[in-house]
């Protein structure tokens, strides 16, 4: 009996090839999107799940008050880890980690790498199995463990065990390390790892006082509890350690310590500053889930619409089968088997799309590593089974139950059975196009936002500016002298932190009130070299260095935030000193977006400069770059030359945003294609059922214009309603979202252009979808259609 259902299903699908292709195309895209989203979300949800003790591992963070708002930091005082282990019997072990930059020397090659430091219990707490060596080597001085990728990158197929590598840490501490271990290849869904790992005893030799200094932060402090619920005991009894820290650190007053689980991070983990490893934004999960639901809803509505549209061709079949004793449940089983077969084929096609198109595309844009794994991923099988069942029921249930409920008497009398169906078809099609309009509008808005940010005035002149990263401050005077020898160099200056390259947050104080700012320490001449515009006052002056030691330059946002109408001469405290405002510059771009921050420029100590900024003549960028590279190699042949052009400083921001915008454009395109294919299928059936009506109207004198309007007025009405609803919803939603993220994006004035363009794209695509059928209908000959009447 069951085989007969599938045989009939196979024949019925082949008898309507165009409808079959439209349905299989739409459903396979939706299924492929759902599978890709599942893999992405699963990758996020299972991040770091491979650590066997993950449920019992917590990172210790701290909360401070920032202008009345709680701010969480992922670092913690250096002595905290051992102190917690001594205080609480609930803690099985505590491990601190630290991270410092280093230059690795291998033979005649030099590489910039990050060196990780960890307490000896690191490998007992975290599940990082070693391919070679013993994890206890973290107790040994000058011993390192390498990641598999690092060992392969620098030693190729050679065994690195026992080999020495020279590492200069923080540009001043030279160490000769011996390779005592190599880790196994890390899993794909890893939140944090290491390339070069050594013990905390090495850090103690570099920063001997830090181990007991409560003002010195560790990159991360982790505690492994005996029972996960013991975290409540720790959280309630941390007051002693808050007091220990606050007693010696006036600038940073901790309110409380916070514990965050390794496997189940808090929803706000993405907002934590200096977290040892990043957490994804929960909106990312919501966004991808909505995309999957959107695509599935579009495809299911497509299927329902087209199935109901085809119902007229199967009325006699339904009537005959009921007259011959067919039961309603048998008809439902027949229709559902047809749908299940279609969904099974769509699932296979969706898997192929996921593996061949969607997953590689997402990996390239989101820097993820997702792939299908049927052997060792039972959750994938559960998801595919559930997806097949859900798709089959969602898309096939209504047509199956509706068609099986029709009565033979009504069918054979030729009574109108589809007035209700026609209304539902229009509702479903309207919902389809509301969703399609929404995705296209969002895609176009993202494109406009990217273009808006890229074309915003920078507030200074980023062109013709080369920035050299100094290996150490002592490089500055020598490189500055070399740069000024070049005839194409117009000006030079120095900085401790460079606009666009770093965002150094700091606090200034007005009496007892703390005010967060972005801090830049720069030399005299920096403002002129960068092309920053002076609003009032003056810049730092090389001839007034002693006077400028207690002077600052602020931006307009700072003055406005303090309600200063006359900012010159105003004072505040920072670094245990009182500073006086001597100048105000116009706001300038410090992020890739339009967001602004209060900014303070301090006069930099020449012994702490980290950048040399060079302004050169137009068209001389390559020559100045080559000149500085040669000068660097002449002065410091053993150190890599590191530089960038200021105009490219936000390139990563724009690339990341463009990747997100590009992904959404693909999604919008797919949604629009699915919706328009459904429109095409419905239009084809609608026109086929109105051939005689059109022919009679032609005989009675109707013009082509009248025919086109009458045959398309329902679709035009549906598009108009969908456009109004979607535009209203998207405009309100986007404005609300922009107000919520204004701190990060700044004010955006996109106008109505993206909404007009998005609507035009959808209307144009819909017109193309139905134009061929409209043309056929307009060209029909009444003699051909009515010759048998």
Secondary structure, DSSP 8 states (H G I E B T S, - for coil): -HHHHHHHHHHHHHHTHHHHHHHHHHHHHHHHHHHHHHHHHHHHHTTTTT-TTGGGEEEEEEEEEETTEEEEES-EETTHHHHHHHH-TTEEEEEEEEEEEEEEEETTEEEEEEEEEE-TTHHHHS---EEEE-GGGGGSTTEEEE-HHHHHHHHTTS--TT-EEEEEETTTEEEEEEEEEEE----SS-S---SEEEEHHHHHHHSTTGGG-TTSEESEEEEEESSGGGHHHHHHT-HHHHHHHHHH-SSS-EEEEEEEESSS--TTGGG-BT-SS----HHHHHHHHHHHHHHHHHHHHHHHHHHHHHGGGGHHHHHHHHHTT--HHHHHHHHHHHHHHHHHHHHHHHHHHIIIIIHHHHHHHH-------SSS-HHHHHHHHHHHHHHHHHHHHHHHHHHHT--HHHHHHT----HHHHHHHHHHHHHHHHHHHHHHHHHHHHHHHHHHHHTS--SS--TTEEEEE-SSTTHHHHHHHHHHTSTTEEEEEEESS-TTT---EEEEEETTEEEEEEEEEE-TTHHHHHT--EEEE----GGGHHHHTTEEEEEHHHHHHTT-SS-TT-EEEETTEEEEEEEEE----SSSSS----EEEEE--GGG--EEEEEE-TT-HHHHHHHHHHHHHHH-TTS---EEEGGGTTHHHHHHHHHHHHHHHHHHHHHHHHHHHHHHHHHHHHHHHTHHHHHHHHHTT--HHHHHHHHHHHHHHHHHHHHHHHHHHHHHHHHHHHHHSHHHH-----TTHHHHHHHHHHHHHHHHHHHHHHHHHHT--HHHHHTT-
